[in-house]
Amino acid sequence: MSDAVPQGDNSPEENPESKKSAKMLYRILGVVLILFAVVIAWLLVVGFLGYQSGQRKLVENQAVELRAAVDRQVQLAGEDVAQGNMALAISRLNWVLERDPNNQEARTLWQQAQANPDEPDLAQGEVMTPTAVPLPTATPGLIADPA
């Protein structure tokens, strides 16, 4: 038989101290990852709520701007009716009634504009005259002549 001493496995034995430190490292790493996930989740929630708030504010601002534009067009249509420019008034009022069909002032002005077609107000002395059409004229001198 051989006098050889049986060899154990050649791996270095781990002491219990290093096992404890490895477990502690994994625990700390796990806690850090959980905290990181919580922070990311919190940021996502806050971002989503901010986005929703911004969307609500945008809708409110658009409604306010539309209301102002409708009011301005009704005012301008009233001025157009007063000046006898019924076609422009009807165009403005059609735009207003597309956006706000329940606007009574616009309906009243629209009916008034429909009842009075575009006619010059002869009582004020306005007479519509056609605009003269310009006729082509010959170019004086030669085209290549700079003078």
Z-matrix of the N, CA and C atoms (Angstrom, degrees):
N
C 1 1.393
C 2 1.491 1 111.11
N 3 1.192 2 109.74 1 164.68
C 4 1.452 3 111.98 2 -173.53
C 5 1.506 4 110.42 3 -95.58
N 6 1.255 5 113.09 4 151.11
C 7 1.459 6 118.91 5 179.32
C 8 1.532 7 111.39 6 -88.63
N 9 1.291 8 116.08 7 14.98
C 10 1.471 9 118.92 8 -175.97
C 11 1.516 10 110.21 9 -72.06
N 12 1.240 11 113.26 10 139.46
C 13 1.468 12 119.90 11 178.82
C 14 1.531 13 106.68 12 -85.73
N 15 1.298 14 116.81 13 132.12
C 16 1.471 15 116.94 14 -179.70
C 17 1.531 16 110.18 15 -62.10
N 18 1.289 17 112.84 16 135.33
C 19 1.469 18 120.14 17 -179.26
C 20 1.539 19 108.13 18 -91.84
N 21 1.293 20 117.58 19 133.46
C 22 1.466 21 122.50 20 173.39
C 23 1.525 22 108.13 21 -84.03
N 24 1.303 23 115.58 22 -175.62
C 25 1.450 24 112.21 23 178.51
C 26 1.513 25 109.45 24 -74.87
N 27 1.305 26 113.66 25 148.74
C 28 1.454 27 119.90 26 -170.86
C 29 1.535 28 113.76 27 -83.06
N 30 1.325 29 117.30 28 6.42
C 31 1.464 30 118.36 29 -178.34
C 32 1.507 31 108.94 30 -76.53
N 33 1.292 32 115.40 31 141.35
C 34 1.462 33 117.60 32 178.80
C 35 1.516 34 109.31 33 -69.58
N 36 1.257 35 115.49 34 140.37
C 37 1.461 36 119.49 35 -178.76
C 38 1.521 37 109.07 36 -74.39
N 39 1.344 38 114.97 37 136.21
C 40 1.454 39 119.35 38 177.88
C 41 1.511 40 107.66 39 -88.60
N 42 1.280 41 113.72 40 136.01
C 43 1.451 42 116.41 41 178.29
C 44 1.526 43 108.31 42 -86.44
N 45 1.279 44 119.10 43 155.34
C 46 1.466 45 122.85 44 -177.87
C 47 1.526 46 111.70 45 -61.19
N 48 1.320 47 117.17 46 -25.06
C 49 1.468 48 120.84 47 179.86
C 50 1.527 49 110.36 48 -65.48
N 51 1.348 50 118.25 49 -42.05
C 52 1.460 51 120.80 50 -178.75
C 53 1.527 52 110.91 51 -72.06
N 54 1.328 53 118.53 52 -31.32
C 55 1.460 54 121.39 53 176.41
C 56 1.522 55 110.00 54 -65.31
N 57 1.322 56 116.49 55 -41.08
C 58 1.461 57 120.34 56 179.50
C 59 1.531 58 110.66 57 -65.47
N 60 1.323 59 116.64 58 -40.89
C 61 1.466 60 118.91 59 -178.54
C 62 1.536 61 110.54 60 -69.32
N 63 1.334 62 118.43 61 -34.11
C 64 1.463 63 121.26 62 177.83
C 65 1.526 64 110.23 63 -67.59
N 66 1.339 65 117.01 64 -41.81
C 67 1.462 66 120.28 65 178.20
C 68 1.526 67 110.26 66 -64.43
N 69 1.320 68 115.56 67 -39.98
C 70 1.463 69 119.74 68 179.93
C 71 1.529 70 110.15 69 -65.31
N 72 1.335 71 116.61 70 -39.28
C 73 1.458 72 120.83 71 178.30
C 74 1.532 73 110.69 72 -63.00
N 75 1.325 74 117.65 73 -42.89
C 76 1.463 75 121.35 74 177.95
C 77 1.529 76 111.39 75 -64.44
N 78 1.296 77 117.10 76 -38.99
C 79 1.465 78 120.44 77 178.43
C 80 1.529 79 110.60 78 -64.48
N 81 1.321 80 116.16 79 -45.02
C 82 1.470 81 119.81 80 179.43
C 83 1.529 82 110.02 81 -63.52
N 84 1.333 83 116.76 82 -43.27
C 85 1.456 84 120.97 83 178.25
C 86 1.532 85 110.84 84 -61.98
N 87 1.321 86 117.94 85 -40.44
C 88 1.468 87 122.09 86 177.77
C 89 1.519 88 111.86 87 -63.51
N 90 1.328 89 116.19 88 -43.43
C 91 1.468 90 120.11 89 179.10
C 92 1.532 91 110.16 90 -64.70
N 93 1.331 92 116.90 91 -41.56
C 94 1.462 93 120.50 92 179.11
C 95 1.531 94 110.41 93 -62.94
N 96 1.326 95 117.61 94 -42.39
C 97 1.462 96 120.57 95 178.87
C 98 1.528 97 111.53 96 -65.41
N 99 1.312 98 117.49 97 -39.20
C 100 1.468 99 120.82 98 177.33
C 101 1.525 100 110.13 99 -64.17
N 102 1.331 101 116.96 100 -44.58
C 103 1.465 102 120.06 101 178.21
C 104 1.531 103 111.10 102 -62.84
N 105 1.316 104 116.47 103 -39.91
C 106 1.463 105 120.60 104 177.77
C 107 1.529 106 110.68 105 -62.13
N 108 1.331 107 116.82 106 -43.17
C 109 1.467 108 120.89 107 178.76
C 110 1.530 109 110.88 108 -64.33
N 111 1.329 110 117.07 109 -38.81
C 112 1.467 111 120.69 110 178.45
C 113 1.527 112 110.22 111 -64.91
N 114 1.322 113 117.21 112 -42.75
C 115 1.468 114 120.66 113 179.39
C 116 1.528 115 110.28 114 -63.74
N 117 1.316 116 117.82 115 -44.09
C 118 1.465 117 121.37 116 178.67
C 119 1.526 118 110.15 117 -62.60
N 120 1.326 119 117.67 118 -43.69
C 121 1.468 120 120.75 119 178.49
C 122 1.525 121 110.47 120 -61.75
N 123 1.330 122 117.17 121 -42.07
C 124 1.465 123 121.16 122 178.77
C 125 1.536 124 110.62 123 -61.62
N 126 1.328 125 116.50 124 -44.11
C 127 1.463 126 120.01 125 178.96
C 128 1.528 127 111.67 126 -63.54
N 129 1.323 128 117.20 127 -39.08
C 130 1.460 129 120.43 128 177.72
C 131 1.527 130 111.30 129 -64.59
N 132 1.318 131 117.36 130 -42.12
C 133 1.468 132 120.92 131 178.81
C 134 1.525 133 110.24 132 -64.05
N 135 1.324 134 116.99 133 -46.35
C 136 1.468 135 120.62 134 179.89
C 137 1.533 136 110.09 135 -63.39
N 138 1.313 137 117.65 136 -41.39
C 139 1.463 138 121.03 137 178.04
C 140 1.518 139 112.04 138 -62.68
N 141 1.320 140 116.68 139 -42.87
C 142 1.464 141 120.78 140 178.89
C 143 1.521 142 110.89 141 -63.82
N 144 1.328 143 117.10 142 -44.37
C 145 1.465 144 120.22 143 179.14
C 146 1.529 145 111.08 144 -64.29
N 147 1.318 146 117.52 145 -38.20
C 148 1.461 147 120.72 146 176.27
C 149 1.520 148 111.66 147 -64.71
N 150 1.315 149 116.62 148 -39.84
C 151 1.464 150 121.03 149 177.76
C 152 1.525 151 110.57 150 -62.61
N 153 1.332 152 116.27 151 -45.38
C 154 1.466 153 120.27 152 179.00
C 155 1.521 154 111.03 153 -61.78
N 156 1.318 155 116.92 154 -41.71
C 157 1.464 156 121.21 155 178.85
C 158 1.527 157 110.35 156 -63.33
N 159 1.302 158 116.78 157 -41.67
C 160 1.459 159 121.18 158 178.25
C 161 1.523 160 112.20 159 -63.80
N 162 1.328 161 116.53 160 -39.39
C 163 1.460 162 119.95 161 177.92
C 164 1.527 163 111.43 162 -64.46
N 165 1.333 164 116.57 163 -41.71
C 166 1.472 165 119.98 164 177.57
C 167 1.523 166 110.59 165 -62.99
N 168 1.322 167 116.98 166 -42.82
C 169 1.463 168 121.34 167 179.96
C 170 1.531 169 110.47 168 -64.44
N 171 1.327 170 117.63 169 -39.36
C 172 1.458 171 121.66 170 177.91
C 173 1.524 172 111.11 171 -61.65
N 174 1.328 173 117.02 172 -45.09
C 175 1.462 174 120.84 173 179.47
C 176 1.526 175 110.34 174 -62.86
N 177 1.331 176 116.96 175 -41.80
C 178 1.466 177 120.59 176 178.26
C 179 1.531 178 110.67 177 -62.70
N 180 1.328 179 117.18 178 -44.97
C 181 1.469 180 121.07 179 179.90
C 182 1.529 181 111.32 180 -63.46
N 183 1.329 182 116.78 181 -39.93
C 184 1.458 183 119.76 182 178.83
C 185 1.525 184 110.83 183 -64.77
N 186 1.326 185 116.98 184 -39.10
C 187 1.463 186 120.21 185 178.80
C 188 1.525 187 110.86 186 -65.11
N 189 1.328 188 117.05 187 -41.20
C 190 1.468 189 120.88 188 179.29
C 191 1.531 190 110.08 189 -65.00
N 192 1.330 191 117.01 190 -44.27
C 193 1.461 192 120.59 191 179.99
C 194 1.528 193 111.45 192 -65.31
N 195 1.332 194 117.24 193 -39.34
C 196 1.459 195 120.46 194 178.19
C 197 1.523 196 110.42 195 -64.46
N 198 1.330 197 116.78 196 -42.44
C 199 1.468 198 120.84 197 178.91
C 200 1.530 199 110.14 198 -61.05
N 201 1.334 200 117.04 199 -42.21
C 202 1.468 201 120.79 200 178.92
C 203 1.529 202 110.80 201 -65.19
N 204 1.336 203 117.31 202 -41.23
C 205 1.465 204 120.53 203 179.66
C 206 1.527 205 110.91 204 -65.99
N 207 1.328 206 117.07 205 -40.90
C 208 1.466 207 120.90 206 178.52
C 209 1.521 208 110.05 207 -63.22
N 210 1.327 209 116.79 208 -45.99
C 211 1.468 210 120.23 209 179.36
C 212 1.526 211 111.15 210 -61.22
N 213 1.324 212 116.78 211 -41.05
C 214 1.469 213 120.84 212 -179.81
C 215 1.528 214 110.60 213 -65.09
N 216 1.328 215 117.49 214 -42.13
C 217 1.460 216 120.43 215 -179.87
C 218 1.530 217 111.57 216 -67.48
N 219 1.327 218 117.45 217 -35.95
C 220 1.467 219 120.36 218 176.49
C 221 1.524 220 109.41 219 -65.25
N 222 1.321 221 116.27 220 -42.15
C 223 1.470 222 120.30 221 178.26
C 224 1.534 223 110.32 222 -61.60
N 225 1.329 224 117.05 223 -46.65
C 226 1.467 225 120.60 224 179.54
C 227 1.528 226 111.45 225 -65.34
N 228 1.331 227 117.25 226 -36.51
C 229 1.464 228 120.38 227 177.69
C 230 1.523 229 110.24 228 -64.81
N 231 1.326 230 117.28 229 -38.88
C 232 1.466 231 120.48 230 176.05
C 233 1.518 232 111.17 231 -61.14
N 234 1.331 233 116.71 232 -41.22
C 235 1.467 234 120.44 233 176.96
C 236 1.525 235 111.02 234 -65.44
N 237 1.353 236 116.26 235 -39.20
C 238 1.465 237 119.86 236 178.67
C 239 1.524 238 111.11 237 -64.23
N 240 1.322 239 117.67 238 -41.29
C 241 1.464 240 121.25 239 178.22
C 242 1.524 241 109.50 240 -63.38
N 243 1.319 242 116.85 241 -42.31
C 244 1.463 243 120.59 242 -179.93
C 245 1.527 244 111.29 243 -64.37
N 246 1.326 245 117.48 244 -31.89
C 247 1.464 246 121.55 245 -179.79
C 248 1.527 247 112.12 246 -88.18
N 249 1.325 248 117.28 247 -5.89
C 250 1.458 249 120.84 248 178.91
C 251 1.510 250 114.41 249 86.46
N 252 1.324 251 118.39 250 10.80
C 253 1.462 252 122.21 251 179.17
C 254 1.527 253 108.23 252 -91.92
N 255 1.333 254 115.21 253 76.04
C 256 1.463 255 120.83 254 -171.35
C 257 1.526 256 112.87 255 -71.44
N 258 1.327 257 118.19 256 -34.86
C 259 1.467 258 120.26 257 -178.56
C 260 1.525 259 110.79 258 -62.76
N 261 1.324 260 116.55 259 -44.77
C 262 1.463 261 119.78 260 178.53
C 263 1.523 262 110.64 261 -67.54
N 264 1.326 263 116.72 262 -38.56
C 265 1.462 264 120.38 263 178.63
C 266 1.524 265 110.61 264 -62.93
N 267 1.324 266 117.13 265 -43.34
C 268 1.470 267 120.62 266 179.37
C 269 1.522 268 110.09 267 -64.09
N 270 1.332 269 116.99 268 -40.79
C 271 1.466 270 120.33 269 178.16
C 272 1.531 271 110.95 270 -61.26
N 273 1.313 272 116.56 271 -45.44
C 274 1.467 273 120.56 272 178.65
C 275 1.526 274 110.90 273 -62.74
N 276 1.330 275 115.86 274 -44.76
C 277 1.466 276 120.01 275 -176.60
C 278 1.525 277 111.83 276 -69.42
N 279 1.327 278 118.23 277 -32.61
C 280 1.468 279 119.97 278 174.50
C 281 1.524 280 110.25 279 -62.53
N 282 1.337 281 115.98 280 -41.93
C 283 1.471 282 120.05 281 177.57
C 284 1.525 283 110.33 282 -61.25
N 285 1.334 284 115.95 283 -44.33
C 286 1.467 285 120.36 284 -179.10
C 287 1.524 286 110.25 285 -63.56
N 288 1.335 287 117.23 286 -45.55
C 289 1.465 288 120.49 287 -176.38
C 290 1.528 289 112.44 288 -70.49
N 291 1.334 290 118.09 289 -23.39
C 292 1.470 291 120.22 290 173.29
C 293 1.524 292 110.39 291 -66.21
N 294 1.322 293 116.56 292 -36.72
C 295 1.461 294 121.15 293 -176.42
C 296 1.522 295 113.35 294 -91.18
N 297 1.334 296 116.43 295 -28.87
C 298 1.467 297 120.65 296 -178.98
C 299 1.528 298 108.70 297 -141.16
N 300 1.345 299 117.43 298 82.20
C 301 1.459 300 120.25 299 -175.23
C 302 1.533 301 113.67 300 -66.33
N 303 1.309 302 118.78 301 -15.67
C 304 1.463 303 121.52 302 -178.03
C 305 1.524 304 113.07 303 -95.81
N 306 1.313 305 118.38 304 10.29
C 307 1.462 306 122.08 305 -178.83
C 308 1.530 307 108.64 306 -76.08
N 309 1.336 308 116.27 307 106.41
C 310 1.465 309 121.12 308 -174.98
C 311 1.524 310 111.78 309 -69.02
N 312 1.306 311 117.62 310 -38.12
C 313 1.466 312 120.18 311 179.90
C 314 1.525 313 110.34 312 -62.31
N 315 1.325 314 116.45 313 -41.19
C 316 1.464 315 120.39 314 178.99
C 317 1.524 316 110.48 315 -66.73
N 318 1.327 317 117.70 316 -40.02
C 319 1.471 318 120.68 317 178.16
C 320 1.528 319 111.09 318 -61.97
N 321 1.328 320 115.77 319 -43.68
C 322 1.464 321 120.21 320 -179.80
C 323 1.526 322 110.77 321 -62.90
N 324 1.327 323 116.54 322 -46.66
C 325 1.468 324 120.24 323 178.83
C 326 1.526 325 111.26 324 -64.03
N 327 1.331 326 116.98 325 -37.74
C 328 1.463 327 121.08 326 179.99
C 329 1.526 328 110.28 327 -63.71
N 330 1.342 329 116.43 328 -44.09
C 331 1.468 330 120.16 329 178.02
C 332 1.526 331 110.77 330 -63.67
N 333 1.309 332 116.30 331 -39.46
C 334 1.464 333 120.74 332 178.77
C 335 1.530 334 110.54 333 -65.38
N 336 1.328 335 117.03 334 -41.39
C 337 1.464 336 120.66 335 179.86
C 338 1.527 337 110.79 336 -68.98
N 339 1.334 338 117.99 337 -35.95
C 340 1.465 339 121.47 338 178.20
C 341 1.527 340 110.97 339 -68.05
N 342 1.320 341 116.68 340 -34.41
C 343 1.466 342 120.65 341 -178.53
C 344 1.522 343 111.87 342 -72.92
N 345 1.307 344 118.04 343 -26.91
C 346 1.469 345 122.58 344 -178.11
C 347 1.519 346 109.40 345 -116.90
N 348 1.328 347 117.67 346 93.18
C 349 1.472 348 117.98 347 179.03
C 350 1.521 349 110.51 348 -66.50
N 351 1.331 350 114.36 349 168.06
C 352 1.471 351 119.24 350 -178.78
C 353 1.521 352 110.66 351 -61.93
N 354 1.290 353 115.39 352 109.86
C 355 1.457 354 122.01 353 174.34
C 356 1.514 355 106.67 354 -139.49
N 357 1.305 356 117.75 355 139.69
C 358 1.460 357 118.17 356 177.44
C 359 1.523 358 109.84 357 -67.42
N 360 1.290 359 115.97 358 144.19
C 361 1.455 360 121.49 359 178.99
C 362 1.525 361 107.44 360 -84.66
N 363 1.334 362 115.69 361 97.70
C 364 1.459 363 120.36 362 -175.80
C 365 1.520 364 111.60 363 -72.04
N 366 1.319 365 117.48 364 -18.16
C 367 1.459 366 119.83 365 178.82
C 368 1.526 367 110.27 366 -66.81
N 369 1.312 368 117.64 367 -27.32
C 370 1.457 369 120.76 368 179.76
C 371 1.523 370 111.47 369 -90.45
N 372 1.327 371 117.52 370 -0.07
C 373 1.455 372 120.78 371 176.70
C 374 1.520 373 114.19 372 85.17
N 375 1.299 374 118.82 373 10.82
C 376 1.460 375 120.86 374 178.37
C 377 1.514 376 109.06 375 -81.66
N 378 1.296 377 116.31 376 128.92
C 379 1.451 378 121.16 377 177.11
C 380 1.522 379 106.91 378 -125.35
N 381 1.314 380 114.66 379 129.72
C 382 1.453 381 119.57 380 -179.93
C 383 1.524 382 108.79 381 -83.52
N 384 1.310 383 116.30 382 123.71
C 385 1.460 384 121.20 383 176.68
C 386 1.514 385 108.16 384 -118.51
N 387 1.327 386 116.42 385 140.57
C 388 1.462 387 118.02 386 179.87
C 389 1.525 388 110.59 387 -69.31
N 390 1.313 389 114.73 388 148.62
C 391 1.457 390 120.80 389 178.24
C 392 1.522 391 108.68 390 -80.15
N 393 1.321 392 116.36 391 134.91
C 394 1.461 393 120.67 392 179.71
C 395 1.519 394 109.72 393 -68.69
N 396 1.321 395 115.69 394 138.76
C 397 1.460 396 121.35 395 179.14
C 398 1.521 397 107.85 396 -88.84
N 399 1.334 398 119.01 397 124.28
C 400 1.462 399 119.85 398 179.72
C 401 1.524 400 110.74 399 -69.32
N 402 1.317 401 115.46 400 140.46
C 403 1.460 402 121.21 401 179.23
C 404 1.523 403 109.05 402 -100.39
N 405 1.320 404 116.67 403 149.81
C 406 1.462 405 118.63 404 177.87
C 407 1.526 406 110.15 405 -68.63
N 408 1.311 407 115.72 406 143.80
C 409 1.466 408 120.99 407 178.99
C 410 1.514 409 109.12 408 -121.86
N 411 1.302 410 114.89 409 156.98
C 412 1.464 411 120.04 410 178.86
C 413 1.519 412 109.06 411 -74.68
N 414 1.329 413 115.46 412 147.25
C 415 1.454 414 120.49 413 177.88
C 416 1.518 415 108.12 414 -78.59
N 417 1.331 416 118.06 415 126.15
C 418 1.464 417 118.42 416 179.62
C 419 1.525 418 110.56 417 -70.21
N 420 1.310 419 116.57 418 134.62
C 421 1.458 420 121.35 419 178.27
C 422 1.517 421 111.81 420 76.59
N 423 1.319 422 115.13 421 178.95
C 424 1.453 423 120.94 422 177.86
C 425 1.521 424 110.16 423 -76.57
N 426 1.282 425 115.51 424 148.35
C 427 1.457 426 119.79 425 -179.51
C 428 1.521 427 110.60 426 -66.42
N 429 1.328 428 117.51 427 -37.68
C 430 1.454 429 121.14 428 -179.09
C 431 1.521 430 111.91 429 -76.54
N 432 1.318 431 117.36 430 -13.60
C 433 1.462 432 121.62 431 -178.62
C 434 1.530 433 109.17 432 -76.28
N 435 1.345 434 118.84 433 115.62
C 436 1.458 435 119.66 434 -177.64
C 437 1.516 436 113.06 435 -71.45
N 438 1.308 437 119.13 436 -17.08
C 439 1.462 438 120.94 437 -176.29
C 440 1.476 439 113.00 438 -89.59
